[in-house]
Amino acid sequence: MKTEILPADDPLSIARALEILRAGGLVVFPTDTVYGLGSLAFDQAAIESIYAVKGRPLEKAIPILIADAADLDRLARAVTDLARRLASRFWPGPLTLVLPKRADLPAAVSAADGVG
């Protein structure tokens, strides 16, 4: 897949980035502190590409960024009320929650039982 630079001030850039992700591609995006490299959370091959591009060991989990607390159940099991309250209060923002991952989440996301 070729490299594209999408202008941040163009509303169509988000739609194009989503097309790239759905096709199994990777996107680089700004966060509040650094640039991130991302894929869809349920795309095993794309997640493996992140590890390869970064030279990251498979034992080191990668974070999953989500929009809001409503997405927690898609990624984690046994989400506590406290986790939901924290997410609702501080997201979007610099809060990381590490929760037990769902069985259907690709193994490459985390070698352990947690996801965050």
C-alpha positions as protocol buffer text, in pm:
chain_id: "A"
residue {
  index: 1
  type: MET
  ca { x: 0 y: 0 z: 0 }
}
residue {
  index: 2
  type: LYS
  ca { x: 134 y: 342 z: -91 }
}
residue {
  index: 3
  type: THR
  ca { x: 198 y: 621 z: 157 }
}
residue {
  index: 4
  type: GLU
  ca { x: -53 y: 906 z: 160 }
}
residue {
  index: 5
  type: ILE
  ca { x: -35 y: 1231 z: 354 }
}
residue {
  index: 6
  type: LEU
  ca { x: -380 y: 1352 z: 449 }
}
residue {
  index: 7
  type: PRO
  ca { x: -431 y: 1715 z: 550 }
}
residue {
  index: 8
  type: ALA
  ca { x: -554 y: 1743 z: 909 }
}
residue {
  index: 9
  type: ASP
  ca { x: -785 y: 2034 z: 823 }
}
residue {
  index: 10
  type: ASP
  ca { x: -969 y: 1839 z: 550 }
}
residue {
  index: 11
  type: PRO
  ca { x: -1287 y: 1670 z: 680 }
}
residue {
  index: 12
  type: LEU
  ca { x: -1249 y: 1401 z: 414 }
}
residue {
  index: 13
  type: SER
  ca { x: -920 y: 1287 z: 571 }
}
residue {
  index: 14
  type: ILE
  ca { x: -1100 y: 1094 z: 846 }
}
residue {
  index: 15
  type: ALA
  ca { x: -1310 y: 908 z: 588 }
}
residue {
  index: 16
  type: ARG
  ca { x: -1000 y: 824 z: 384 }
}
residue {
  index: 17
  type: ALA
  ca { x: -812 y: 705 z: 695 }
}
residue {
  index: 18
  type: LEU
  ca { x: -1106 y: 477 z: 776 }
}
residue {
  index: 19
  type: GLU
  ca { x: -1096 y: 332 z: 423 }
}
residue {
  index: 20
  type: ILE
  ca { x: -726 y: 258 z: 468 }
}
residue {
  index: 21
  type: LEU
  ca { x: -788 y: 91 z: 805 }
}
residue {
  index: 22
  type: ARG
  ca { x: -1074 y: -121 z: 669 }
}
residue {
  index: 23
  type: ALA
  ca { x: -845 y: -235 z: 386 }
}
residue {
  index: 24
  type: GLY
  ca { x: -595 y: -364 z: 644 }
}
residue {
  index: 25
  type: GLY
  ca { x: -364 y: -64 z: 626 }
}
residue {
  index: 26
  type: LEU
  ca { x: -196 y: 136 z: 898 }
}
residue {
  index: 27
  type: VAL
  ca { x: -235 y: 504 z: 978 }
}
residue {
  index: 28
  type: VAL
  ca { x: -13 y: 748 z: 1165 }
}
residue {
  index: 29
  type: PHE
  ca { x: -204 y: 1001 z: 1372 }
}
residue {
  index: 30
  type: PRO
  ca { x: -131 y: 1271 z: 1630 }
}
residue {
  index: 31
  type: THR
  ca { x: -221 y: 1216 z: 1995 }
}
residue {
  index: 32
  type: ASP
  ca { x: -194 y: 1465 z: 2279 }
}
residue {
  index: 33
  type: THR
  ca { x: 177 y: 1387 z: 2328 }
}
residue {
  index: 34
  type: VAL
  ca { x: 321 y: 1186 z: 2036 }
}
residue {
  index: 35
  type: TYR
  ca { x: 226 y: 1038 z: 1700 }
}
residue {
  index: 36
  type: GLY
  ca { x: 65 y: 695 z: 1708 }
}
residue {
  index: 37
  type: LEU
  ca { x: 67 y: 410 z: 1457 }
}
residue {
  index: 38
  type: GLY
  ca { x: -269 y: 239 z: 1435 }
}
residue {
  index: 39
  type: SER
  ca { x: -482 y: -32 z: 1283 }
}
residue {
  index: 40
  type: LEU
  ca { x: -825 y: -173 z: 1353 }
}
residue {
  index: 41
  type: ALA
  ca { x: -826 y: -355 z: 1688 }
}
residue {
  index: 42
  type: PHE
  ca { x: -973 y: -677 z: 1543 }
}
residue {
  index: 43
  type: ASP
  ca { x: -743 y: -703 z: 1238 }
}
residue {
  index: 44
  type: GLN
  ca { x: -478 y: -961 z: 1335 }
}
residue {
  index: 45
  type: ALA
  ca { x: -264 y: -909 z: 1021 }
}
residue {
  index: 46
  type: ALA
  ca { x: -264 y: -531 z: 1058 }
}
residue {
  index: 47
  type: ILE
  ca { x: -172 y: -558 z: 1426 }
}
residue {
  index: 48
  type: GLU
  ca { x: 117 y: -786 z: 1333 }
}
residue {
  index: 49
  type: SER
  ca { x: 224 y: -519 z: 1081 }
}
residue {
  index: 50
  type: ILE
  ca { x: 244 y: -263 z: 1363 }
}
residue {
  index: 51
  type: TYR
  ca { x: 479 y: -492 z: 1556 }
}
residue {
  index: 52
  type: ALA
  ca { x: 690 y: -548 z: 1243 }
}
residue {
  index: 53
  type: VAL
  ca { x: 711 y: -179 z: 1147 }
}
residue {
  index: 54
  type: LYS
  ca { x: 803 y: -75 z: 1502 }
}
residue {
  index: 55
  type: GLY
  ca { x: 1033 y: -371 z: 1566 }
}
residue {
  index: 56
  type: ARG
  ca { x: 831 y: -427 z: 1882 }
}
residue {
  index: 57
  type: PRO
  ca { x: 850 y: -761 z: 2066 }
}
residue {
  index: 58
  type: LEU
  ca { x: 521 y: -953 z: 2066 }
}
residue {
  index: 59
  type: GLU
  ca { x: 534 y: -979 z: 2445 }
}
residue {
  index: 60
  type: LYS
  ca { x: 491 y: -602 z: 2473 }
}
residue {
  index: 61
  type: ALA
  ca { x: 123 y: -514 z: 2442 }
}
residue {
  index: 62
  type: ILE
  ca { x: 1 y: -228 z: 2227 }
}
residue {
  index: 63
  type: PRO
  ca { x: -260 y: 18 z: 2354 }
}
residue {
  index: 64
  type: ILE
  ca { x: -608 y: 34 z: 2208 }
}
residue {
  index: 65
  type: LEU
  ca { x: -755 y: 381 z: 2175 }
}
residue {
  index: 66
  type: ILE
  ca { x: -1133 y: 409 z: 2186 }
}
residue {
  index: 67
  type: ALA
  ca { x: -1373 y: 700 z: 2160 }
}
residue {
  index: 68
  type: ASP
  ca { x: -1574 y: 655 z: 2477 }
}
residue {
  index: 69
  type: ALA
  ca { x: -1686 y: 422 z: 2755 }
}
residue {
  index: 70
  type: ALA
  ca { x: -1954 y: 267 z: 2533 }
}
residue {
  index: 71
  type: ASP
  ca { x: -1678 y: 85 z: 2341 }
}
residue {
  index: 72
  type: LEU
  ca { x: -1536 y: -92 z: 2648 }
}
residue {
  index: 73
  type: ASP
  ca { x: -1756 y: -402 z: 2614 }
}
residue {
  index: 74
  type: ARG
  ca { x: -1631 y: -465 z: 2258 }
}
residue {
  index: 75
  type: LEU
  ca { x: -1275 y: -506 z: 2388 }
}
residue {
  index: 76
  type: ALA
  ca { x: -1285 y: -606 z: 2753 }
}
residue {
  index: 77
  type: ARG
  ca { x: -1474 y: -856 z: 2964 }
}
residue {
  index: 78
  type: ALA
  ca { x: -1589 y: -799 z: 3321 }
}
residue {
  index: 79
  type: VAL
  ca { x: -1585 y: -420 z: 3295 }
}
residue {
  index: 80
  type: THR
  ca { x: -1641 y: -285 z: 3645 }
}
residue {
  index: 81
  type: ASP
  ca { x: -1863 y: 8 z: 3737 }
}
residue {
  index: 82
  type: LEU
  ca { x: -1551 y: 194 z: 3852 }
}
residue {
  index: 83
  type: ALA
  ca { x: -1388 y: 150 z: 3510 }
}
residue {
  index: 84
  type: ARG
  ca { x: -1702 y: 280 z: 3339 }
}
residue {
  index: 85
  type: ARG
  ca { x: -1721 y: 583 z: 3569 }
}
residue {
  index: 86
  type: LEU
  ca { x: -1353 y: 665 z: 3517 }
}
residue {
  index: 87
  type: ALA
  ca { x: -1385 y: 634 z: 3139 }
}
residue {
  index: 88
  type: SER
  ca { x: -1701 y: 845 z: 3132 }
}
residue {
  index: 89
  type: ARG
  ca { x: -1537 y: 1113 z: 3344 }
}
residue {
  index: 90
  type: PHE
  ca { x: -1193 y: 1134 z: 3183 }
}
residue {
  index: 91
  type: TRP
  ca { x: -1237 y: 1030 z: 2817 }
}
residue {
  index: 92
  type: PRO
  ca { x: -1144 y: 1173 z: 2586 }
}
residue {
  index: 93
  type: GLY
  ca { x: -826 y: 1241 z: 2774 }
}
residue {
  index: 94
  type: PRO
  ca { x: -504 y: 1090 z: 2908 }
}
residue {
  index: 95
  type: LEU
  ca { x: -651 y: 797 z: 3105 }
}
residue {
  index: 96
  type: THR
  ca { x: -536 y: 439 z: 3045 }
}
residue {
  index: 97
  type: LEU
  ca { x: -743 y: 148 z: 3174 }
}
residue {
  index: 98
  type: VAL
  ca { x: -605 y: -207 z: 3168 }
}
residue {
  index: 99
  type: LEU
  ca { x: -890 y: -458 z: 3176 }
}
residue {
  index: 100
  type: PRO
  ca { x: -932 y: -831 z: 3111 }
}
residue {
  index: 101
  type: LYS
  ca { x: -945 y: -875 z: 2733 }
}
residue {
  index: 102
  type: ARG
  ca { x: -1224 y: -1052 z: 2548 }
}
residue {
  index: 103
  type: ALA
  ca { x: -1144 y: -1393 z: 2407 }
}
residue {
  index: 104
  type: ASP
  ca { x: -1224 y: -1283 z: 2050 }
}
residue {
  index: 105
  type: LEU
  ca { x: -970 y: -999 z: 2055 }
}
residue {
  index: 106
  type: PRO
  ca { x: -666 y: -1090 z: 1842 }
}
residue {
  index: 107
  type: ALA
  ca { x: -385 y: -1243 z: 2046 }
}
residue {
  index: 108
  type: ALA
  ca { x: -137 y: -998 z: 1892 }
}
residue {
  index: 109
  type: VAL
  ca { x: -297 y: -707 z: 2080 }
}
residue {
  index: 110
  type: SER
  ca { x: -168 y: -847 z: 2408 }
}
residue {
  index: 111
  type: ALA
  ca { x: 25 y: -1160 z: 2498 }
}
residue {
  index: 112
  type: ALA
  ca { x: -128 y: -1143 z: 2847 }
}
residue {
  index: 113
  type: ASP
  ca { x: -491 y: -1146 z: 2959 }
}
residue {
  index: 114
  type: GLY
  ca { x: -521 y: -767 z: 2981 }
}
residue {
  index: 115
  type: VAL
  ca { x: -599 y: -501 z: 2726 }
}
residue {
  index: 116
  type: GLY
  ca { x: -553 y: -129 z: 2768 }
}
